């Protein structure tokens, strides 16, 4: 069917931590096609705000056609979303982007899923769908969210900058502290985190996939706003600028440059 | 009911086209919109060679608008002709190629190359605010506008549309200069140079510092300029700048535009172009307008 923009219904809204919210949305047209690591565009109801907010898919319930996003309030748009209640209307478009390659973490493979801050949510849908062995490393500033939901899928290690839970420091500190080994890494989080994971993976020759973020406009690959530097020529312009929204957001670590 | 309009001998099925840079070469939006229903697809700027564009962030939202500084990233004319043009040819719509360059020679190279291709019209971008050379540098001096128009016209086999910059004191001077140079059509307005500062990061919101402001925030300026230009020249005008709805499109037509381009609205609603066409038909039914041409420049 392909990408679709729909006006649909909010099913629930919960606050998970300070400024972090979880929203379930009725979106069968999107969940039928969605893959872990893909995202949706969420449109505000305020006509003075033109651009959709790209938010990763945290979880889907394929049977019911329900989709969950977990997002942080980063401005007035996401602030508006946080006030939506069950029964309210929400405008979304998706599924967008490529998603994580599930075959890279198939049975027999040992996968490390690394999420930092608001990069944690997409790792949940990935953890649910990878058939290989999984270990999770989740990094926070201080307050935890979603961590308990990862427990059914494998050992979950925490890092907090404040030291209030798990390893004091970042996800790389937790990986070193626990001596975590893996065949493949999947990661989503802030750019400095992705940069150090990329360096670690390349140094240790571990297959690694990073989910990138950049300011977006169209969300479908047309406007060329959200590009990232790539080692290979991009298929659109052949100028080493891959589109995060369409060629990504998931890239092989060696494919992107910071 | 007639929606057909004529631009320099090229008949469009309806007056609604896409604004350059907001619609790629149509492929991405073809998942949402039946391109057969558009009056024309105006492509993203095509240069003689691939252009890398500007550093990121390239985009920022502003109140009722957005600022972009993409910097005309494009694959160059060879890939465009090999890959994008055959895609567009599959559809029953007119193809307008936006041409960008850093020097007059650059523009001519692309125009010459496209003269042998199945392209209906050429839109010459002399108004991009986001590149250091070319672009707007040609569009802010009437002598330069006239000179580059003349040069392009020497080589072009298709009708030439000159895309004007609103970043000038008197738009009628530029419109007349393009007409004097032999332009067949004007397209206006390109984006207004703007700036946004992120107070939390204490930094410019786009890496290029300045960018082009588009969206409904600029529409009244665009309508005013289309009106002024329409009063000053005889050649047809393609109006654009913040068109979100059929009413917006009709404002431009009533001000004197023969056709309109939908740009930023595509980002807000990928179905915007066809919804605007449908809304214009509803308007014509409501006011018993037999021919859209009756509305062109009807407010004087």
HADDOCK unambig.tbl for C-alpha pairs under 7 A between the chains (distance, minus, plus):
assign (segid A and resid 48 and name CA) (segid B and resid 63 and name CA) 5.35 0.50 0.50
assign (segid A and resid 48 and name CA) (segid B and resid 64 and name CA) 4.10 0.50 0.50
assign (segid A and resid 49 and name CA) (segid B and resid 63 and name CA) 6.36 0.50 0.50
assign (segid A and resid 49 and name CA) (segid B and resid 64 and name CA) 5.94 0.50 0.50
assign (segid A and resid 50 and name CA) (segid B and resid 64 and name CA) 6.52 0.50 0.50
assign (segid A and resid 50 and name CA) (segid B and resid 65 and name CA) 6.55 0.50 0.50
assign (segid A and resid 50 and name CA) (segid B and resid 268 and name CA) 5.59 0.50 0.50
assign (segid A and resid 51 and name CA) (segid B and resid 61 and name CA) 6.83 0.50 0.50
assign (segid A and resid 51 and name CA) (segid B and resid 267 and name CA) 6.53 0.50 0.50
assign (segid A and resid 51 and name CA) (segid B and resid 268 and name CA) 5.76 0.50 0.50
assign (segid A and resid 52 and name CA) (segid B and resid 268 and name CA) 6.86 0.50 0.50
assign (segid A and resid 215 and name CA) (segid B and resid 57 and name CA) 6.12 0.50 0.50
assign (segid A and resid 215 and name CA) (segid B and resid 59 and name CA) 6.39 0.50 0.50
assign (segid A and resid 216 and name CA) (segid B and resid 59 and name CA) 6.98 0.50 0.50
assign (segid A and resid 217 and name CA) (segid B and resid 267 and name CA) 6.14 0.50 0.50
assign (segid A and resid 218 and name CA) (segid B and resid 267 and name CA) 4.52 0.50 0.50
assign (segid A and resid 220 and name CA) (segid B and resid 28 and name CA) 6.35 0.50 0.50
assign (segid A and resid 221 and name CA) (segid B and resid 28 and name CA) 6.44 0.50 0.50
assign (segid A and resid 222 and name CA) (segid B and resid 22 and name CA) 6.65 0.50 0.50
assign (segid A and resid 222 and name CA) (segid B and resid 23 and name CA) 5.68 0.50 0.50
assign (segid A and resid 222 and name CA) (segid B and resid 24 and name CA) 4.66 0.50 0.50
assign (segid A and resid 222 and name CA) (segid B and resid 28 and name CA) 5.93 0.50 0.50
assign (segid A and resid 223 and name CA) (segid B and resid 21 and name CA) 6.20 0.50 0.50
assign (segid A and resid 223 and name CA) (segid B and resid 22 and name CA) 5.47 0.50 0.50
assign (segid A and resid 223 and name CA) (segid B and resid 23 and name CA) 6.81 0.50 0.50
assign (segid A and resid 223 and name CA) (segid B and resid 24 and name CA) 6.39 0.50 0.50
assign (segid A and resid 224 and name CA) (segid B and resid 70 and name CA) 6.79 0.50 0.50
assign (segid A and resid 225 and name CA) (segid B and resid 58 and name CA) 5.28 0.50 0.50
assign (segid A and resid 225 and name CA) (segid B and resid 59 and name CA) 6.08 0.50 0.50
assign (segid A and resid 225 and name CA) (segid B and resid 70 and name CA) 5.98 0.50 0.50
assign (segid A and resid 236 and name CA) (segid B and resid 75 and name CA) 6.68 0.50 0.50
assign (segid A and resid 237 and name CA) (segid B and resid 50 and name CA) 6.49 0.50 0.50
assign (segid A and resid 237 and name CA) (segid B and resid 74 and name CA) 5.18 0.50 0.50
assign (segid A and resid 237 and name CA) (segid B and resid 75 and name CA) 3.78 0.50 0.50
assign (segid A and resid 238 and name CA) (segid B and resid 75 and name CA) 6.02 0.50 0.50
assign (segid A and resid 239 and name CA) (segid B and resid 50 and name CA) 6.75 0.50 0.50
assign (segid A and resid 239 and name CA) (segid B and resid 51 and name CA) 6.97 0.50 0.50
assign (segid A and resid 239 and name CA) (segid B and resid 52 and name CA) 5.45 0.50 0.50
